Amino acid sequence: MNTLRFEPIAEDHIAPILEIERVVNTAPWSERSFRNELTHPYGVFLVAIAEGKVVGYGGFWMVIDEAHITTVAVSQAYQRRGIGQRLMIELLTRARDNGMQCSTLEVRAGNVAAIKLYEKLGYIASARRKGYYPDNREDAVVMWLHDLPHWEPPAK
Ligand SMILES: CC(C)(COP(=O)(O)OP(=O)(O)OC[C@H]1O[C@@H](n2cnc3c(N)ncnc32)[C@H](O)[C@@H]1OP(=O)(O)O)[C@@H](O)C(=O)NCCC(=O)NCCS
């Protein structure tokens, strides 16, 4: 995926993001939630562009010195090509550059793809929230990546 690049979210990205979101997320974010990221004072939200189109997106909020990953997704047709990993590396690098000391996220217990991705990046599962997701009462796994200043991205 040589043409892959990352841009901060902009108005033009909202429509293609919503198209992807409807397909890949069982409980999709609303348009309003994405619009909120356009001007979020403590947020960083990036869009992955390849072959001239939006193929993924993700962001984090800076909570004191913790980077809380809010969402990450890759369009179905572009999954398993390393885009999710490169997007997360970009987010974590920017979080570190913004002085964040660690990162955390919540993920559905059954979302094996995402859990594997986060583990590959160095996140460790540290708690389970029973029945956390309202749509299907699925548990959430809470993951943390400690010591972001000394974090190294995976070699491959
Ligand atoms: C999770 C998601 C973002 C991964 O994006 P992706 O671009 O397909 O992932 P990558 O190709 O960068 O994969 C990187 C690593 O993630 C893991 N991984 C990704 N998809 C996987 C799958 N289907 N099964 C197992 N491991 C997987 C692997 O460890 C992989 O490394 P490898 O290629 O060396 O095996 C993507 O599946 C997605 O958008 N899912 C729907 C939305 C979602 O669940 N988001 C997370 C919410 S918390």
The ligand as an SDF file (V2000), in Angstrom:
LIG
                    3D

 48 50  0  0  0  0  0  0  0  0999 V2000
   -9.3020   -4.0600   13.4460 C   0  0  0  0  0  0  0  0  0  0  0  0
   -8.9760   -3.4510   12.0830 C   0  0  0  0  0  0  0  0  0  0  0  0
   -8.8920   -1.9350   12.2130 C   0  0  0  0  0  0  0  0  0  0  0  0
   -7.6130   -4.0020   11.6020 C   0  0  0  0  0  0  0  0  0  0  0  0
   -7.2530   -3.3100   10.4100 O   0  0  0  0  0  0  0  0  0  0  0  0
   -6.4290   -4.0150    9.2380 P   0  0  0  0  0  0  0  0  0  0  0  0
   -5.9400   -2.9550    8.3350 O   0  0  0  0  0  0  0  0  0  0  0  0
   -7.2410   -5.0930    8.6190 O   0  0  0  0  0  0  0  0  0  0  0  0
   -5.2130   -4.6900   10.0530 O   0  0  0  0  0  0  0  0  0  0  0  0
   -3.7080   -4.9130    9.5480 P   0  0  0  0  0  0  0  0  0  0  0  0
   -3.7330   -5.4910    8.1680 O   0  0  0  0  0  0  0  0  0  0  0  0
   -2.9370   -3.6710    9.7520 O   0  0  0  0  0  0  0  0  0  0  0  0
   -3.2150   -6.0360   10.5620 O   0  0  0  0  0  0  0  0  0  0  0  0
   -2.2580   -5.7660   11.5760 C   0  0  0  0  0  0  0  0  0  0  0  0
   -2.2970   -6.8880   12.5850 C   0  0  0  0  0  0  0  0  0  0  0  0
   -3.5940   -6.9600   13.1840 O   0  0  0  0  0  0  0  0  0  0  0  0
   -3.9540   -8.3440   13.4110 C   0  0  0  0  0  0  0  0  0  0  0  0
   -5.1100   -8.6650   12.5930 N   0  0  0  0  0  0  0  0  0  0  0  0
   -5.7550   -7.8380   11.7260 C   0  0  0  0  0  0  0  0  0  0  0  0
   -6.8380   -8.4590   11.2020 N   0  0  0  0  0  0  0  0  0  0  0  0
   -6.8580   -9.6920   11.7350 C   0  0  0  0  0  0  0  0  0  0  0  0
   -7.7560  -10.8010   11.5970 C   0  0  0  0  0  0  0  0  0  0  0  0
   -8.8270  -10.7360   10.7790 N   0  0  0  0  0  0  0  0  0  0  0  0
   -7.5290  -11.9130   12.3330 N   0  0  0  0  0  0  0  0  0  0  0  0
   -6.4540  -11.9750   13.1570 C   0  0  0  0  0  0  0  0  0  0  0  0
   -5.5620  -10.9640   13.3340 N   0  0  0  0  0  0  0  0  0  0  0  0
   -5.7830   -9.8270   12.6310 C   0  0  0  0  0  0  0  0  0  0  0  0
   -2.7550   -9.1530   13.0230 C   0  0  0  0  0  0  0  0  0  0  0  0
   -1.9320   -9.2670   14.1720 O   0  0  0  0  0  0  0  0  0  0  0  0
   -2.0870   -8.2650   11.9950 C   0  0  0  0  0  0  0  0  0  0  0  0
   -0.7050   -8.4900   11.9010 O   0  0  0  0  0  0  0  0  0  0  0  0
   -0.1530   -9.5700   10.8130 P   0  0  0  0  0  0  0  0  0  0  0  0
   -0.6080   -9.0800    9.4850 O   0  0  0  0  0  0  0  0  0  0  0  0
    1.3320   -9.5310   11.0100 O   0  0  0  0  0  0  0  0  0  0  0  0
   -0.8110  -10.8820   11.1720 O   0  0  0  0  0  0  0  0  0  0  0  0
  -10.0410   -3.8630   11.0260 C   0  0  0  0  0  0  0  0  0  0  0  0
  -10.2510   -5.2610   11.0980 O   0  0  0  0  0  0  0  0  0  0  0  0
  -11.3910   -3.1650   11.1960 C   0  0  0  0  0  0  0  0  0  0  0  0
  -11.5950   -2.0630   10.7160 O   0  0  0  0  0  0  0  0  0  0  0  0
  -12.3440   -3.8270   11.8910 N   0  0  0  0  0  0  0  0  0  0  0  0
  -13.6810   -3.2450   12.0570 C   0  0  0  0  0  0  0  0  0  0  0  0
  -13.6870   -2.0730   13.0060 C   0  0  0  0  0  0  0  0  0  0  0  0
  -13.1080   -2.4660   14.3460 C   0  0  0  0  0  0  0  0  0  0  0  0
  -13.3920   -3.5310   14.8790 O   0  0  0  0  0  0  0  0  0  0  0  0
  -12.3040   -1.5600   14.9200 N   0  0  0  0  0  0  0  0  0  0  0  0
  -11.7040   -1.7300   16.2260 C   0  0  0  0  0  0  0  0  0  0  0  0
  -12.6210   -1.2030   17.2720 C   0  0  0  0  0  0  0  0  0  0  0  0
  -11.9080   -1.3250   18.8990 S   0  0  0  0  0  0  0  0  0  0  0  0
  1  2  1  0
  2  3  1  0
  2  4  1  0
  2 36  1  0
  4  5  1  0
  5  6  1  0
  6  7  2  0
  6  8  1  0
  6  9  1  0
  9 10  1  0
 10 11  2  0
 10 12  1  0
 10 13  1  0
 13 14  1  0
 14 15  1  0
 15 16  1  0
 15 30  1  0
 16 17  1  0
 17 18  1  0
 17 28  1  0
 18 19  1  0
 18 27  1  0
 19 20  2  0
 20 21  1  0
 21 22  1  0
 21 27  2  0
 22 23  1  0
 22 24  2  0
 24 25  1  0
 25 26  2  0
 26 27  1  0
 28 29  1  0
 28 30  1  0
 30 31  1  0
 31 32  1  0
 32 33  2  0
 32 34  1  0
 32 35  1  0
 36 37  1  0
 36 38  1  0
 38 39  2  0
 38 40  1  0
 40 41  1  0
 41 42  1  0
 42 43  1  0
 43 44  2  0
 43 45  1  0
 45 46  1  0
 46 47  1  0
 47 48  1  0
M  END
$$$$
